[in-house]
Amino acid sequence: MSNALTLARPYARAAFELARSHNALGDWAGKLAFAAQVAADPRVAALFGDPRVAQNDLAALVTPEGEGADTPFACFVRVLAENGRLPVLPEIGALFEELKHEAERVLKVNVRSATPIDDAEKAKLKDALKRRFGRDIEIEQSIDAGMLGGAVIDAGDVVIDGSVRGRLARLEQALAH
């Protein structure tokens, strides 16, 4: 995995710079997400090492339908194919998303809770996190049936444990000291 990230990093940066120079970060994000999803498919991944399949055919396979052959994105995918880097498209897509969020000052936050959070609670949480981090917030919610209650908020470098289990552990520690 780390090797794939090492290989993907310069390509993700190049894609980001190229997309930013054309004011097309959102467009490129969608195209890279499509290409990454296709490249991650086991049937397609099996073709990457097959000498019977031409690199141009592989590049066309991961390029979204309707994308012209002379567009910057199609040229980027061809460069990936020529350098044998199509297998790291999922990592390139993920790194591109990180660069895009950083440039747009958006913080992606994962909220893990025992039950779904309704829209009103989500809006309050988004506002509170926006004040705390000074950035726009994109919330991704996951349900963890093993939690008793509360929520754990993962904002990259900062984890806020508001779960019942976490609160009980802190109370136990406070009572022990």
N, C-alpha and C positions, 0 to 999 in steps of 0.2 A: 504494500500500500504506500509506504513512504517513498519507495522508488518511483511509483506511478505519479505521486504528487511532485516529486523532484522533476520528472520529465514533463509534467503538465504545466508547471508554474510559468516558464517563459512563454509558452504558447497562450496561456490564459492572459498574461500581461499584454502580449502582442495583440490578441483579439480585443482586449479592453481598450487599448490605445487606438486601434483602428476603428472600433465602434464609436468611441468618444470623438474622434476626429470627424466622423460623419454624422454626429449628433443622433446616433441610432442605438443607444444602449439597450433600450427596451426591445427593439426589433432583434438585435443580436442575442439578447438573453433568451428570447423565444426560440430562435433558430438553433442556438446551442443546446437548449433543453431538449428540443426534438432530436438533434443529432446524438446527444448523450443517451437518450432513451433508446434509440435505435442501436447504438453501439453496445449498450449494456445487454441487449437481447442475446441470450445464449446461442441462438441460431446464427445471428450475425457475427458474434464474437468468434465462432468456429471458423468463419471465412477469413478472418484477419491473417492467419498464418498459412492459408492455403495458396500454394504457388500457382494454382490453375486459375485463380481469380485476379484479374488485373486491378492495380491500385486505383485507376480511374473509375472502374466499376464500383469499387468499394466507396470511393468518394461520392459518387452519384447516389449510392444507396443511403448514405447518411445525410445528404443534402435535402432540405425540404422541397416538396414538389412545387414547381413554378419558379424556383430560384434560377435566375439566368446564369449561364456558365461563366460570364465575364464580371459578375458582381464581386465585390470585395469578400463576401462570405464564402462564395463558391471557390474563389482563389485561395482563401485561407484553408478550406477543407482539402483542396488539392495539395497544398503544401504539407498538411498533416499526413495525407496518404503517401506522398513521395518520401517522407521521412519516417514512415512506419509508425506514426503516432496516433492513428485512429483508435486503437484500443484504449487510450487514455482520455478519450472524449468525455466520459462521465466526470473525471477529475477536473478537466479543463472547464466544463460547464459549472461545476461547483465553485471553483476558484474564481471564475468570471462573476458569478453571482455575489460572492463576497466582495470583490472589487467594486461592483456596481452598487451594492448596498452602502459601502464605505463612501463612495463618491456622492451618493444621493443622501448621505447622512441618515440612513435607515438602519435601525438595530433590529435584528431578527431575534425574537424572544420565544422560547418554548415554555408553555405553561402546562405542567402535569398535574392533573387533579383526579379525584375519585369519580366525580360526576361532571357532565358538561357545564361549562360556564355560559350563562345567558348573555345576550347582547348588551344589556345595560351594565352588567358587571364587567364585561369585557371592555366596554367604553371607559368605565371608571379606571380600570387597571391600566389601560392604554394611556390615559391622561396622566395618571400618577407616575408611570414609568417615563413618559415623555418629559415631565418636570424633573425627574431624578437624573436622567441621562442626557437631556438636552438634545434629543434626536427624535425623529419620527420612529414610531414603533410598528413592527409587523408581528402580530401574534400568531403563533402556531400552537394549537392545543392538542394534547394527547391525554387519553384517559388511562388511568392506572387503577384497576379494580382492587389492587392490593393496598391502596392507601385508605386510611381510616377516614380522613377528611382533610380539608384545607387544600393547599396547593404548593408546588415547588416551581419557582420561576427561574429559568436558566437563561441568562442574558449574556452568554459568551463567557467573559472573565468573572462575572458576578452571578452567584447563585443565591437566591433568597428562599430559604426553607420556611414556609408558613404552614407546613403540614402538621397534623395533630401529633404524629410520631416525633417530628423534630421539636415541637414545643414541649412534649413530655420529656424528651431527652435533655433539653436545656433546663427544665424544671428540676429534674433528677440531679443534674450536675450542680445546680445552684443550691439545692438542699444538702448535697454532700459536702459542700464547702462552707 
